[in-house]
Amino acid sequence: MMALDVITSACSFPADECLSQIVEGMMEVVYAANNVLVKKESFKEFSVYLERVTPVLKELNKKDISHSRSLNSAIEILNQEIKAAKQLTSDCTKRNKVYLLMNSRTIIKNLEDITREISRALGLLPLASLDLSASIIEEIEKLCDSMQRAEFKAAIAEEEILVKIESGIQERVVDRSYANKLLFHIAEAVGISTDRSALKKEFEEFKSEIENARLRKDQAEAIQMDQIIALLERADAASSPKEKEIKYFTKWKSLGSQLLEPLQSFYCPITRDVMEDPVETSSGQTFERSAIAKWLADGHEMCPLTMTPLDTSILRPNKTLRQSIEEWKDRNTMIKIASMKSKLVSEEEEEVLQCLEQLEDLCEQRDQHREWVILENYIPQFIQLLGAKNQDIRNRALVILCILAKDSDNAKERVANVDNAIESIVRSLGRRIGERKLAVALLLELSKCNLVRDGIGKVQGCILLLVTMASSDDNQAAADAQELLENLSFSDPNIIQMAKANYFKHVLQRLSTGPEDVKTIMASTLAELELTDHNKASLFQGGALVPLLHLVSCGDIPMKKVAVKALQNLSSLPENGLQMIKEGAVQPLLALLFQHISSSSSLREQVATTIKHLAVSTVSQESSPTPVSLLESDDDIFKLFSLINLAGPDVQQNILLAFHALCQSPSSSNIKAKLTECSAMQVLVQLCEHDDPNVRANAVKLLYCLIEDGDEAIILEHVGQKCIETLLWIIQFSNVEEVITYAMGIISNLPEKPQITQWLLDAGALPVISKFLHDSKHSDPRKNHLVENATGAMRHFTASTNPEWQKRAAEAGIIPVLVQLLDFGTTMMKKCAAISLARFSESSLALSRPIPKHKGFWCFSVPPEPGCPIHGGICAVESSFCLVEADAVGPLVRVLQDPDPGTCEASLDALLTLIDGVKLQNGSKVLAEANAIPPIIGFLGSSSLRLQEKALNTLERIFRLPELKQKYGSSAQMPLVDLTQRGNSRMKSLAARILAHLNVLHEQSSYF
């Protein structure tokens, strides 16, 4: 029997038993929530609330509680809501994914209702009558408040799907492509395969859920789901071609064969045409929406028919009439399409062309018309017409076939199944240019279907014809032919390479030797083509740069535009970017950018994007003996950065990205120095408040680069209280993790000055930063850089010179988190955590409370509390920041094994606070028990001189204690002797002094 099923009434069992079973039920929900099929993030968030509630209930259960009215109510509510949560979780685990997506808003609302009811139940607990700690009561109050305000957000993709479904139902959309795209998005959203058979299976399961709704007599849900099914079953995957054919002919047989005249009510009284969007006015009359809207806009206030005053705010869609008009149109169109087949076999070419023209027009109008044409089996007739003598007939047939094949695998397969269909289409590739273009477009569309693709390349002569077209002067035909070649599978893979080589050779030749207008066309081709990296490299090696730069320097504005866009396309490959810099592309591009071409902002945006690509190409040059620099002169650096204040957002963000890349390149130190000279930091601080999110984000990234290694005086000059408030706003409200990371990095690298810390505290930085640290144990490893920056930022609040700041940080629960980071964090997190813990520990002795002295007769007194083994008094984590109380000593000792010397040094510094001054005896004992002394001895052989020297100073003090000298002295002798031979003069002397303590050297030794 499930845990909660045994609770029939809150009064039936003791309160402690009820609470235990509720806790058990909560854990079942938490476990089950891991397996839900939808709303995983929302259920995860809900589980976190339950995990926070359970320790509260467990703590409550330890108290001597008895039934009371409020307690009974709380238990009843908790019992009821956990049962509801179990049912909801079970439904979201077992039911059809599509059905669950359609009900996602209801699921979200149920989660919110359950969460708020649990919060209400917690509020009813009789806390005042129980001996609960202040921290438990505070946790309950915080939890109640948080749960009461809980809002579970629907995923954007899911909400967009629901909006499209509502819109499709309301607008009575019957378009197949709309249903196809919608079903595809649904599959992506719920994580199922987009394969047709998988979608079909899921859709059938979804329909069975509707039958279950009817069995539950939930008519409202059944009606809603029927509407959704009617919309989605238009998709190819929802119904098989055979099912659609049966449905179509069943309907067709009921129509008769005569066209019907429109009813009088179908006509608009104003336009005298059949209405498309009928609306009813306040006078009760119906008009075409556009017509009555124009009537009112022209100043008329009376109804055109009744001449009674109109309420201009009332135009109600007449959905019933609109549906009747659509049904009448559909009926006549179906009859018309079916009746036209005989005309296509007419010997009169004009009649055939007229019929094709009408069919093309119908196919263009609606997706449903295309489906009816397919179901009437017109495709074999269109294929037959490809052999007609009249070129116009052939062209019309190719156009209609392409329209039918678009977005329909069924149509593509029907084309391929017609005898000699592909051969007939390929034959058109060898005819006049117009027909060739239509044929290659159709073949390209057909090649998107796996079942058809392989057959195209097997047709004799197809490949050579496509290779020829790929080198033609017609850009669209050449691009289609090239794409088709890349789609096809051949027994000889060299054919595709040959086609590419011929095509690119043709483009480069015409770019170099053609007339100006042809050069512009070829440059436009390079600008618009989607090129692979291999193609970009090939074009560059083939000599594309020189003619393009010529157009940039000497062409008119249209030429410059296409040439720059082509360079932008090619420069996205880093090897090309470096080559462009080497061959002198930078100055012509900068000259264009510096010109104030007010009539061509798009040109400046393309130039800025290209310069960004060039900057990015300079980043990875570690192995190059002579690295390439983008900006050779100081003047270029100053002028390019100055454009930030003169350009629009698109240019601004590209310039910022360019400088950010340059700050990662081999010339980074020079770039940063010059940016500092031109007061870039001041500009960037202002741009951090920019309205455009991209400009703001990239300003933060570049500001981080300058502050990371920046001069303290310059940082303090430009970064003030307002800037800190802006950075915290970005951290809290940006939805781009990279930007949050960089903003946190800026705070982490700000000088540790009292004024900076006070500004941070005033701006509410402490809870913001601590949130990232509290979440760090469960965070994604990809967020490590963000947590590293947050750990570094926390150092602002841990300086031992201000115990009040330390206290606020400790009360925020930071110390246990820092201790956790010593075990689970990255090297940088460990280092920053150790630094902060060392600072906390420096204040511990002064904050440790003295143990109260006994009063009266000692034999009748309560035994005194045991004092802290380091500080002798009463220590606590949040009040005296004691490392022993925080269980930090063991983790700090483990960090001493880290391969990074700086991290080891930070950890050693924290441990050394335990043996400062009078604490030597007690602290050394604690270090020995934690096995800290062997790694300290090991530092004598470290490659870091600072670490060696600190280890020497530490051992010199520790070995003053006889018991430690006796235990560890022998293991330290050889490293110490080695230092007396190879260390610097100061370390030689110190090592010799320790050896004298160990009785290895005489105190009068020459090493002193």
N, C-alpha and C positions, 0 to 999 in steps of 0.2 A: 504494500500500500504506500502511495506517495506521501511525503512528509505532511503536506498541507491537507490532504484528504481526510485526515483523522480529526481535524478541528471542526467541530460542528457548532460550537458556541464558545465565546471567550470565557464564559463562566464555567464551562464544563470541566476544565482542567486547571491545575495551578498555573499562575502567571509565568513562572520560570519555564514550565514545560511548553507552554504556548509560544513563548519567545524563542525557545530552542528550536522548535519545529518551524517557526517562521524564518529563522536564520538558515536552517537547512534548506528550506524552499528557495530562499534567495540565492544560495550557492548553486542549486540546481538550475535556476534561471541564468545565472552568470555562465555556467558551463554550457548550457544549451545555446546561449546567444552566440557562441563561437561558430555555430553551424548554420546560422540563418542565411538565406539565399539572397535577400535584398536588405537595403538600409544597414549594411554592416557597421558603418561608422556611427550611426545613431544608436544601434544596439550596444556597441562598444562603449559609447558615452554613458548610456543607461546602466551598463554593467559597472562602470566606475562608481556611479552613485550608490549602487547596491553594495559594492565592496567597501565603500566608506560608511554605509549604514551598519553593516554587520558587526564591526568591532564595538560600535556604540551599543547595540543591543546585547552583545556578549558582556560588555562591562556592566550594563544595567542588570543583567541576569545574575551577576555576582552579588548584588545587593539583596537585602531582605525586603522583598516587595510583596504586597498583598493586593488583592483586587480592589479597584476603586472605579468609580464611574468613568473618569477620564481614561484610566488605563485600559478598561474594558473596551471603550470606544476605539482607542489607538490600536489595540490588538485586532479588533474586528476589521478595521480599515486595512491594516497591514495584511491580514489573512486574505481579505477579498482582493486586494490589489495584486498580491503575489500570485494568486490563482489566475487573475486576469493576465498578468505578465507571462505566466507559464503557457496559457492558451495562445497568446499572441506570438510568443516565441515558437511554439509548436507549429502554428499555422505558417509562419515565415520560414520554417525549416522544411515543411512537407508539401506545401501547395505549389501549384504551377507558377513558374517565375513570371510569366507574362501577366497572369492574374494578379500576382502580388504587386507588380509594377503599376498596374492600373489602380490599385488600392493604396498606393504609397502615401498619399496624403492622409488617408484614414489611419494608416499604420503610425505615421508621425504624430497625429493628433492623439491616438490612444497612448502612445509612449509618453507624451507630455502630460496627459490626464493622470496616468498612473503615477508618474514622478511627482506631480503636485499633490496627489492624494497621500502618497507616502510621506511627503513633507508635512502635510496637515496632521497625519498620524503622529509624527515625531513631535510636533508642537503640542500634542495633547498629553504627552508623557509627563507624569508628576515629578518633574526634576527637583522642585524646591523641597520636596519631602524626602529626598534620597540623599545619601551621603556621597555625592559625586564630586570629583575634583573639578576645579575651575576650568581646567583645560578640556575636560570631557564636555562640560556644559557649553563652553565656547565653541567646541567643534560641532555640537548638535545645532547650536544657533546658526553658525555659518552654513552648515549643511542644509538646514531648513530654508534659509534665505536663498541659497544657490539653487536648490531643487524647485523652489517656488517660481523662480525666474527662468527655469530651464526652457530652452527652445531648441528643438531638433530640426536642423535644416534639411530640406530636400535637396538632393544633388541637382546641380544645374541641368545636366543632361536629362534626368528624369522629368524635371519640371517642364523643360522644353518639349519633351515628347507628349506630356499630358496636354499642354497648350495646343500643340498641333492636332492632337486627336479631337479636342473640343472644337477647334476651328474647323477641322474637316467635317465633323458631324453637323455643326451649325450651318456651314456653307454647302452641305450636301455634296462634298467632293467625291467624284467617282473616277478620278484620274488614277490609272494603274501605276504610273511612275511615282505619284505621291504616296501610294500605299507601299510600293516597293521600298522607297527610301525610309518610310516610317517604320516598316518592319525590320529593315536593316539596322536602324538606330536603336530599336527596341532590343534586338539581339545583342548589340554591342553593350547596351546599358545593363542587361541582366546577365551577360557573360555566357551566351550560348553561341554555338557555331552559326555562321551565316550561310552555311551550305543549305541548299534548297530542301533536302530531305530532313535535315535537322529542324529547320524552321517549320516545315509541314507538320512534323511530329509534335513540336511544341504548341503549334496553333491548334491542333486537334485536342491536345490536353486542355488548352485554354477553353475551348468550346465545351468540353465536358464539365468544366467548373461552372458554366452557366446552367447546365442541367441540374447540377447540385444546388444552385441557388434557387431554382424553381422548386426542387424538392423541399427546400427549407422554407418555401413560400415567401421568399424575399423578392417580391415582384419588382420593386424599385431598382434593385441591383440587377436583376435579370434584364429589365428593359434597357438599362444603361449599357450593359455588356453586349446586348443584341446590336445596339447602335455601333459599338466599337467593332464587333465582328463584321458588320455590314461594310464598314470602312476598310478594314484590313483584308477581307477576303478578296479584294480586288488585286492584291499582290500576287505575283507569279507563284511564290512559294506556298501561299495559303490554299490555292486550289490548283489541281492538276489541269493541264490543257484539256483532257477528256471531260473533266467535271465542268469546265467553263463551256465547252462545246455543247454538252447536254443541256445546261442551263439556258444557253443562248437559243438553241433551236426549240426548246420547250416554250420559251417566251415568244419566239418568232411565229410559231404555228398559231398562236392565239391572236395574232394581230390582223390577219387577213392580208389582202394584197393591194388594196386601194388606199391612196393617200387621202388624209382627212383635211378639210379646210379648218383653219383655226376658229374657235368659238369667238363670238363677239366680245366676250368679256376679256379675251386675251389682248385686245387692242388698247393702246393708250389713247384716251380721248384727245390728247394734245397732239401727239406725233402721228397718230393713225397707223402706227407700226405695232407689231407684236412685241410685248414688253419682255425685257430681260430681268429687270429688278423692280417688280411692282411694289409700291408702297401705298398705304392707306392714309388719307389726311383726316383732320378732325371733322370734316364734313361727311365722312363715311365713303367718299369716292376714292377710287384707286387709279394711280397714274404711274408712268415710268419715273423712277426716282430722279434721273438727270433732268427730265422735262419739267416736273413740278418744282424742282430746286431752282431751275432757271426762271420759271414763272414768278417764284417768290423773290428771287434776286433782282428781277426787273422792277420790283416795287409793287406788284399786285398783292392785294390783301384779301381778295375774295376768291372763292372756289370757282374754277373755270366752268363747271357744270351747273352748280346750284346757286352760284353768286352769293353765297353766305360767307360771313367772315371766317378766316382760317386762323387757327392757332399755329403759327409758323414753327413752333418747337416740336410739333407732333408729326412725325412721319414714320408710321409703323410698317415694318416689312410684312407684306401679305404672303406668308410662307405657303399657305394652302394653294393660292392661285399660282405662285411661282412653281410649285411642285407639279401642278396640272399642266402648265405650259411646258415644263421640261419633259414630262411624260409624253405629251403630244409631239414635241420635237423629236424625241428619241424614237417614237413609233414610226414617224414618217421617214426619219433618217435610215432606220433599219430596212424599211420597205424599199427606199430609194437605192441603198447600197446593193440589196439583193437583186434588184431589177436591172442593174447596169451591166451585169456580166456579159449578156448577149451582145452588147454594143462593142465590146472589145475585139470581137471576131469579125466585125464589119469590114468589108472591102473598101469602104470609104475612109480614107486616112483622116479627113477632117472630123468625122464622127468619132473615130478612135481618139484623136487628140483632145477633142472636147470632153469626152468621157474621162480620159486620164486627168485632164485639168480639174474636173469636178471632184474626182477621187482624191487628188493631191490636196485640194482645198479642204475636203472633209477630214483627211488624215491630219492636216495641220491644225484643225480646230480643236479636236479633243482626242485624248488618249483612248477613250472608249470607242470612238469611231475607228481608230486603227485596229483595235481588237476585233471589231465586227468585220472589217475588211479581211483580216487574217482568217477568221472563222468561216467566212464565205468562200474560202479557198481561192482567193485571187492570186496568190503568190505564183503558182505555176503559169498563169496567164501572163503575168508581168515578165517572168523569165523568158517565155516564148516570144514576147515582144522585143527582147534584146536582139533577136535575129531579123527584125524588120529592116526594110531598105531605108525608111525615112529616119533620118538622124534625130529629129525632134521627138519622134515616138520613143526611140531608144533612150534618149536623155530623160524624158518624163518617167519612163519605167524605172530607170536607175534612181531617180530622185525619190519616187514613192517607195521603192525597196529599201532605200537607206533610212527613210522616215520610219518605216515599219520595223526595221531591225534595231533601231536605236532603243537601248534599255530593255530589250526583250529577247531573252535567250530562246524562247519558244519560236519567235519569228526567224531568228538566225538559223535554228535547226531546220525549220520548214524550208528555208531557202536552200540549205545544203542538201536536203533530201530530194529535191527536184533533180531529175536526170540532167546531167550536163550543165547544171546551174552555174557552178564556179567557172567552168570552161567558158561559158557565154559571157560572164562578167570580165574574165581575164582578156577575152578577145577585144573588149572595148578599150583595154589599155593601149592597144596599138592603133587606135583611131585618132580623130582630131582632138586638139587640146581640151576643149570643153567636155567631151565625152570621157577622155582619159581622167580628168579631175574627178568627175562623178563616179567613175568606176573604182578609182583608188580609194575614194572616201567610203564607198560601200564595202570594199574588201577590208579596209581598216576597221570598220564597225563590226563586220563578221568575225574578224580575227580575235575579238574580245571574248568570244565563246570558245571554251576549250575543245568542245566536240567538233568545231568547224575549222579551227585554226590550222591543224596539221594538213588538212586537205588542200588548202590554198597553195602552199609551196610546192605541192606535187604536180601542179598543172604545168604542162610543158610550156616553156617560154615565159612563164610568170616572173621568174627571178630577173632575167635579163631586162624585161620591160620595166620592172620596178627600179633596178639599178640605173637605167637610163632616166627615168622620171626623177630619181633622187638627185640628179645633176642638172635638172632643168632650171630655166630662169624664173619659173613661176614658184614663188616662195611657198605658198600653201600646198600646192601639189607636191613639191619636193619634200616638204616637211612630212606630209601624209605618207609618201612613199618610204621615207626614211624610217618613220615610226612603224609602218607595216613590216618592213624588213626586220626590225628589231623584235617585233612580236612573233614572227614566224619561226618555226623550227625546221632546220635543214640538215641533211646528212652531211653536208660540207660546211663547217662553220666559217670557213674563209670567205664565203659569199657575202656575209654581213660586213666583214671587215673591208672587203673590196668595195661594197656599196658606200660605206662611210668614207673610205679614202677618196673615191671618185667625187663624192658630193662635196667634201671639204676642199678638195683640190680645186674644184670648180669655183667654190665660193672665194677662196684665196686668190685665184687667178683674176676673177672679175673685180675683186676688191682692189687689186693692185693696178690693173690695166684698163678697166672699164671706164666709160664716161662718168661724170660726176653723179648723175642720177642713179646709175647702176651701182656705183660705189656706195651710195647711201642705202640702196636696197640691200646690198650684201652686208653692210654694217648692221642694218636693222635685223637681218636674218641671224647674225651672231648675237645680237642683243636679245632676241626672243626665244632662241632655241634652248631647250632643256638639255644641257650638255653633261656628259659624265666627266669625271676628273681626267680620264684618259683622253677624251676628245678635246678638253681644254688644253691639255699639254700638247697634243698633236697640232692644234691650230697655232699655238704659240711658236712651236718649233718650225711650223710651215711658213712663218713670217707675217703673222697677222698684226703684230704691234706697230710696225713702221707706217703702213697705210692708215691705220686707225689714228695714230698720233698726228699724221698729216691732216686728217679731217678735223681733229680737235683744234689744231693750230690755224688752219687756213679756211675751213669750211664756214658756211653760214650757220645760223642758229639751228635749223632742223638737222643739218649734217652733224654739228657738234653734239646734238642730243643723242642721235643714234650711235655715234662713235663712242661717246662716253658710256652709254648704256652697254655697248658691246664690251668695252674695257671693264666695266663693272662686273659683267658676267664672267669674263675670263680671269679677272684678278682674284676671284674668290678661291682659286687654287693657290696656296702659299708659294709653291715654286714659281708660278707665273708672276705673282706679286713681286718677289725678289728680283726676277728678271726685268720686270717693268722699271723698278727703281734703278737697276744697274744701267738700263738703256735710256735713261733720261726722261721718264714719263712724269716725274713728280712736278717739275717746274711748269710745264704746260697746264697741268691740272690745277696747281695752285693759282696760276695766273687767271684761269677761268673762275675759280672760287672767289678770288679777291675782287673780281669785277662785280659791279652792282648791276646785275642783269635783272631788273625788276620785272621784265616781261617774261622771264623764264625761271621761275623759282624751282621748277622740276629739274632743270639742268643743274642747278647748284646742289640740289639734293642728291642727284646721281653722282656728281663729282665728289661730294662729301662721303658718300657710301664707298666709292672707289678708293679714296684716300684711307678710309677706315680699313678696307681690305688690305691695302699696302702696309699699313701699320701692323695689322695682325700677322702679316707674313714675316715681319722682322723678329717675332718673338722667339721662335725655335731656331736658334743659330749657334747652339752651344759648341758644335764641332767645327765651326767655321773659324779659320785663323784670322780673317779680316772681316768682321761682321759688317753687314750693310746697314746704313743709317738712312731713315726716311727724310729727316729734316737736318740738313747739313749746317745751316746758319742759324745764329740766334735770332736774326730778323724773321726768318720763316716761322720759328717757334712762336715768337711774340705775335706776329700777324695772324697766324692760324688760330691761336687761342683767343685773340681779340675779337674774331668773328662770332664768338659765342654770344656776345651781347648785341650783335647786329643781325642775326639770322633767326629764321623760324625754328620751331621745335624739331623738325626732321633733320635739318642741318646741324642744329645744336647737339642732338644726341649722337650723331655720327662723329662729330668733332670730339666730343667727350669720350666716346668709345675708342677713337684713334689714339688719344693721349693715354687712355688707360692701358691700351696694348703697348704703347711705347714705354710705359712705366714698368713693363715686364720684360722689355727687350734689353740687349747688351748696352744700349745707350741710356738706360733708365736713370742712372745717377745724374747725367748731364741734363736730361729732360726735367727731372724733379727740381734740380737747382734753378733752371731757367724759369720754370713755372712759378717757383717761389719768388724769384726776382720780379716777375710781372704781376705780383699780388693775386695769383690765381686762387689762393686759399680764400680770399675775401669774396671773389666772384662765385666760387663753388658753394660757400656757405649760403649765399643768397639763392643760388639755384636749387638748393635742397628744399626750398619752399615753393618751387615752380609748380604751376597748375598742371602741366603735362607730366603724367606719371613716369614716362620714359626718360624725359630730361631729368626729372628729380632723381630717379634711380641711378642714372649714369653719373650724375653729379656726386652722389654719395660714394659710388665706387671710386671715382678719381680722387675725391677728398680723402678717402681712406689711404690711398697710395701716398699722398703728400704728408699725412699726419703720422703714418706708420714709422717713418724714419725722420720726421720733421724736427725743425729747431723749436725748442720749448718756448722761447720768447715769441716767435712768430705765431705759434699755435695759440698762446695765451692772448695775443693781440687780436686775433680774428674770431676765435671760438668763445662766444659768450653765453649768457643764460638763455637767450632766445634760440640760439643754435642747438643747445642741449635739449630744449623743449621740443624743437622740430625733430631731432633725431629720435627722441622717445616716441613722438607721435608716429613716425615712420615704423618703428619697431612694433608698435601696438596695432597699427591699422593697415600696414602694407600686406598684400596677399602674395608677395614674391619673396620666397625664402632667401634668395641671394642678396636682395636689398636689405633685408633684416639683418643678415649676417654682417654685411659691410657696415651698416649703421652701428651695430653692436661693437664691431671692431674699432670704429672711431672712438667710441666711449672708452673702450679698453685701453687705447693708446694715448688718451688725454693725459697730460701731466698730473701727477698725484699731488695736487695743491688743495689746501683747505677750501678756497673759494669754489673750485671746480666741484669738490665733493658736496659742498653746501647747495650749489645749484642743482646738482643731481638729486639730492634729497628733497629739495623744494619742488622739483618737477615730478616727484613720485617715482624715481628711477628704481629704488630698492625693490619694491614688490614686482616690478616689471622684469628686472634682471633675475631675481630669485626664482621667478616662475620657470624660466628656461632651465635653471639648474635643478629645480625640483622635478622637472620632466625628463632630465637627462638620462636617468637610468633606463627608461623605457623608450628613448628616442631612437630614430632611425640612424644607423651609422653615417648616412649621408649628411646628417645634421651636425657632425662632429665639429666642423669649423665654427658653427654658430655657438655651440656649447663652449668651445675653447675661448671664444671672444667673451661670452658671458662670464666665464670663470675669471678671465683677466679683468673684466669690468668690475667684478665684485671686490677687487683689491682696493678700490677707492674708499670702501667703507670699513676696512679692516686695520687701518693704521693705528699702531699702539699709542700714538700721540693724542688720540681722541677716543677715550673709552666709551663716551656716549654714543658715537657712531658705531663702535664695535657692538655695543649692547643692542642697538636697533637691528643690526645685521643678524646677531645671534638669535634675537627674538623672532626673526623671520624664518628661523629653522635652517640657517645656512650651514652651520658647522657640521651636522651629520651628513649633509649632502656633500660637503667638501671631503669628508672622510670616505664616503662611498666612491667619489671620483678617484681617490688614490688607488682603488682596486680595479675600477671599471673604466676609467677614463683613458684618453690618449695621453701620449707623453706630455704634450703641452698642457692638457687639463691637470695632470698630476703636478706639474711644475707650479702652475698658478695656484692650485689648491694648497700645496705645501707652503708657498710663500704666505698666503693668507692665514693658514693655521699657525705658522711661526709668529706672525704678528699678534694673533689672538693670545697665544701662549705667553708672550712677553708681558701681558697685563694680568696674568692669572694670579701671581703671588700677591699683588696688591688687592685683588678682588676676592681672594679666598677668605671665608668668614672664620674667625677664631672659634674653637670649640668651647661651648659654654662651660664655665667653671662650676664644680659641685658646691651646693650650699647645704648647710646642716651636716648631719652625720653621713659619711660616705657609704656606710654599710647599708643605709636605707634608701640610697639614691638609685635612680635609673642608670644603668651603665652608659657611659658617654658614647656618642657616635664615633665610629672609627674615622680618624682624620685621613686626608689625602696623602698617599705615600710620597708625593713630591712636595706639596705645599704645607702639609701639616694641619691645615684647617679643613673646613667643610667646603667642598667644591661642587659645582654643577656646571653643566654644559652652557646653559643660557645666561648664567650669572657670573661665573668666573672663567669661562672658556677653557676649562682644564682639558688638556689632551688625553690624560688618563681616563677621566670621566667620559670623554667622547669616544673612547676605544680607538684612538687615532695612532697609538704608538706602533702597534703591529703593522697596520697598512703603511705607515711611514718607513718602517724598517724594510718592508717588501719593495718599496720604491727605490731603496738604495741599490737594488739589482738592475735598475733601468739602464739601458745602454747609453743614454744621453747624459753627459757629465753635468750639464746645467740643471737637469731635473734631480739628479743625485745630490747636487749641492743644495738645492732648495729644500729637499727632504732632510738633509743633514742639518741645515740651519734650524729647521723646526725641532728636531730632536735635541739639538744643543741648548735650546731654551730650557730644557729639563735639568741641565747641570750648571746653569748660570749661578755664580756667586755661592751663596750658602747652600744651594740645592745640590752641590756636587755629590755628597755621600748618597742621599736618597735617589737622586736622578740617575747616578751611575748604576745603582742597583736595578732600577727599572729598565735601563737600557740593556743591562746584562741579561735580565730575565727575558727580554724580548729578542735576545740573540742579535743585538745591533752592533756589537763590537767587532765580530769577524769581518763584516763588510767594510767597516771603517778602516780596519787594518789593511784590507784589500785596496783601499784608495791610495795607499802609499805607492802603488805601482801604476796609478792612473796617468793617462796622457795629459790630463788637465792639471796645470801647476797650482791653480787655485784650490782644487779639490785635494791635492797632495798636502798643501800647506794647512788647510782646515783640518785634515785628518791628523797631521802632526800636532797641531795645537790641542786637538781633542784628546789624543792619546797621552800627551804630556800631562794633562790634568787628570785623566782617568787613572793613569799608572801611579799617581800619588797614593792611591788606595791599595794597601798591601794585598788584599784578597784578589783584586782584579789584576794587579801586576803579576801575581803568582799564576793566575789562571790563563792569562792571555799573552804574557810577556814573551814566552818562547816563540809563539807564532809570528810575533812582530819583529823579532831580532833581525832576520835576514833582509826583509824590505828596508829596515832602518839602516842596516850596514850598507846596503846598496845606495841609499840616499846620501850617506856620508861620503861615498865615492863619486856620485854623479850629480848630486843636487846642486842648486845655487848656494851661495855662501850662507844665506840666512837659514835655508833648510838643512844644510850640513850641520850648522851649529845646533839647531833644534833637535835634529835626529840624534846627534851625539849626546845631548843632554838627557834625552829619553833613554838611550843606551846606558848612560851612567846610572839612571834610576834603576835600570834592570841589572846593574852590576856587570855589564858587559865591557864598558870602558871605564877607565879611571877618571875621576873628576878633574884631574890636572892634564887630561889628554889635549894634544895639539889641535883636535877638532874644534875645541872651544875658542 
